[in-house]
């Protein structure tokens, strides 16, 4: 096949090739691999080069990666709990304002045993994730439009950056006036928190795309939506993921703020409402327990959802060592 | 055999056209950005179907601008550009592979954007990778490939567009000497196998003489075509072919004279 490939068409193209070849040989010039007979030599030369210049990346075994990622934070948390317990033993504050880790643990256990904690956590997480998904569905197309359409960019970019810094709790009073104490209030606040952050993340992701990818897309014939789908969005993805992560953080924070403020039987009992219940009952152990529960959910979603996603995207693009 | 078989002065358009319409027809092309100085001025160039033309010139001669115009990435301010089949494939100095796709995925994307149905894409991408001798690399990501392998994937991707014209913008400039050497031979072989017309931009005179059937020298600021050499009607030669050095010497002298004109 290679021999046929290099003799057939070239002979058809020009009869001078053979003559030139023999002239070269007679002139003592080293025969190079361009000669038809040496095609196999070029092949092995090339494969040798390929072998020498490719780097095989070895990944560390799973247990070592887990150990190096799980152990340090667990130790840090253990240390914090220890300091907390020492402060309680030292009686820096009366017990009804600073509960011991054990008190908080039993308060959480109590909520767990009657199922309140699980129900509240599930309600909040499902609200948070649903709100986040809607925010993604709005934020990414919005970011794409603002990044790619000149007039929209000029008009909306500063506004979105501004909205990003506005604490979304500020929307709660207005939302209660508009939607009364309904789930719509909570979702509105979550969206106002998450959408600007996701949109801004998408915009900066698109802005950071190396111009060469746009040129490649145009040379390959991708325009408009096809360019957005095949070139722009995938190229912006790593930076976009940062925006999504931040969007989730904002969604979760806004949700807790809304749940804390908006109390109504119609809204059910989420983690925020449970926290407010603890305050009403002056049950400081429950208050601490709920703060920890809210923190844990935030960390869990980040570690179980976003971090693996981010790492796999970066690793596939060779942007991550190990 | 004389070192330079034939010399042509600035060719009026149409002079070099073989039978049939040219693969690339550039007529009185001019380009300036805004109110700036002309980057290209009255450039006329015709490339025959299947011809391998090397464009050479010092920095600022508008070689890359000319390729952008040929690729349709930019519009001329004067004159006209026509490419057979309407669209040319373009290879850049950097491989510019999309890092979120595998080597095979990069080739398949070009096929997809060309409108090749899904069922045929994988097989055709495999054929193209085999053509550049990367049959085992379809599943690898760009960062797992060496510089030379990336450029070969980029070549396969450019060929996947199945344009009649392949534009190359100093594609091997960033490679080490041995890899560049191998890729010269690889490109020569692919050119023979596919019959594609190539417009190859470089500032390396030896590279131009080795690869091109015709070498076109451009002046700088503004870019104009000042001279052409028919160096090797039979196509790309080995780098050690005897007459390469002689022709390269002559072109280098001319290039230096052109650069000296800019000294003040």
Boltz contact constraints between the chains, C-beta under 6 A:
constraints:
  - contact:
      token1: [A, 5]
      token2: [B, 193]
      max_distance: 6.0
  - contact:
      token1: [A, 6]
      token2: [B, 189]
      max_distance: 6.0
  - contact:
      token1: [A, 9]
      token2: [B, 192]
      max_distance: 6.0
  - contact:
      token1: [A, 9]
      token2: [B, 193]
      max_distance: 6.0
  - contact:
      token1: [A, 10]
      token2: [B, 192]
      max_distance: 6.0
  - contact:
      token1: [A, 14]
      token2: [B, 234]
      max_distance: 6.0
  - contact:
      token1: [A, 16]
      token2: [B, 234]
      max_distance: 6.0
  - contact:
      token1: [A, 17]
      token2: [B, 234]
      max_distance: 6.0
  - contact:
      token1: [A, 20]
      token2: [B, 234]
      max_distance: 6.0
  - contact:
      token1: [A, 24]
      token2: [B, 241]
      max_distance: 6.0
  - contact:
      token1: [A, 27]
      token2: [B, 242]
      max_distance: 6.0
  - contact:
      token1: [A, 29]
      token2: [B, 240]
      max_distance: 6.0
  - contact:
      token1: [A, 29]
      token2: [B, 242]
      max_distance: 6.0
  - contact:
      token1: [A, 30]
      token2: [B, 240]
      max_distance: 6.0
  - contact:
      token1: [A, 32]
      token2: [B, 238]
      max_distance: 6.0
  - contact:
      token1: [A, 32]
      token2: [B, 240]
      max_distance: 6.0
  - contact:
      token1: [A, 33]
      token2: [B, 185]
      max_distance: 6.0
  - contact:
      token1: [A, 34]
      token2: [B, 185]
      max_distance: 6.0
  - contact:
      token1: [A, 34]
      token2: [B, 188]
      max_distance: 6.0
  - contact:
      token1: [A, 34]
      token2: [B, 238]
      max_distance: 6.0
  - contact:
      token1: [A, 42]
      token2: [B, 185]
      max_distance: 6.0
  - contact:
      token1: [A, 45]
      token2: [B, 182]
      max_distance: 6.0
  - contact:
      token1: [A, 46]
      token2: [B, 133]
      max_distance: 6.0
  - contact:
      token1: [A, 46]
      token2: [B, 182]
      max_distance: 6.0
  - contact:
      token1: [A, 50]
      token2: [B, 149]
      max_distance: 6.0
  - contact:
      token1: [A, 53]
      token2: [B, 146]
      max_distance: 6.0
  - contact:
      token1: [A, 54]
      token2: [B, 146]
      max_distance: 6.0
  - contact:
      token1: [A, 212]
      token2: [B, 96]
      max_distance: 6.0
  - contact:
      token1: [A, 216]
      token2: [B, 96]
      max_distance: 6.0
  - contact:
      token1: [A, 218]
      token2: [B, 73]
      max_distance: 6.0
  - contact:
      token1: [A, 219]
      token2: [B, 71]
      max_distance: 6.0
  - contact:
      token1: [A, 219]
      token2: [B, 90]
      max_distance: 6.0
  - contact:
      token1: [A, 220]
      token2: [B, 110]
      max_distance: 6.0
  - contact:
      token1: [A, 220]
      token2: [B, 113]
      max_distance: 6.0
  - contact:
      token1: [A, 221]
      token2: [B, 113]
      max_distance: 6.0
  - contact:
      token1: [A, 222]
      token2: [B, 113]
      max_distance: 6.0
  - contact:
      token1: [A, 234]
      token2: [B, 100]
      max_distance: 6.0
  - contact:
      token1: [A, 317]
      token2: [B, 99]
      max_distance: 6.0
  - contact:
      token1: [A, 318]
      token2: [B, 143]
      max_distance: 6.0
